Amino acid sequence: MNSIFEPGQYVRHPARPDWGTGQVQSVIGDRVTVNFENAGKLLINTGLTVLEILDGVPPGRPGR
């Protein structure tokens, strides 16, 4: 199965807005490692959790 996530994308966890914006670090199957502004690096199982993909680069972040 192909993941819709790619390293470098910015995401948000809708159930945890306190984590802030996260950047995808790696993707292996349903396991996505995301570095969140306020929660650090977390491993997310996207088979169980929905992440919202953000378009473009969020404000305050340098361009790619």
N, C-alpha and C positions, 0 to 999 in steps of 0.2 A: 504494500500500500504506500502511495506517495504522500508525503506530508505537505500541508499547505504552508508550513513554516520554513524559513530559511535564515541562516545566520546573518545578523545585521539588521533584521526587521525589528521594528519597535512594536511592543504589545502592551496590553493592560489586562489585569485579572479583574473582571467585572465584580466578583464577590469580595475582592480585597483592594479597594481603591486606595487604602492607606499604604500599600506597597509602592505606589507611584508607577511611573512609566518604566518598562523593562525592555532590554535589548536581548534578542535571541543570540545565544553564544554557540550552541550546537544542537543538532537534531539527529536522533537515532530512533527511527520508528516513531512510536507515540511518546517518546521521552524527549522533552525539550528543556534544555538548560537556559534559564533566563536570568540576567543580572538586573534586578530591580533597584530603583533609586533608594528606596527606604527599607528594603528587606534583604539586599544582597543577592548572591547567586543561589538560585533554587532550581531543583529538578521538578518539572511539571509533567504529569502524565496526561497528555491531551486526549486520551481515550476516556478519561474520567472528569476532566476539567476543561472548560471552554475559555480560551484566551481570545481577546479582541485584538485584531491586527490594526495598527494605526497607520494611516496613509502619510507618507512623507516623513520628515524629521520633526519631532516635537519641538516646540519653542524652548530655547535655552540649550539645545543640543547642537554641537557642531555638525556640519554637513558631512556626508560620506565621501 
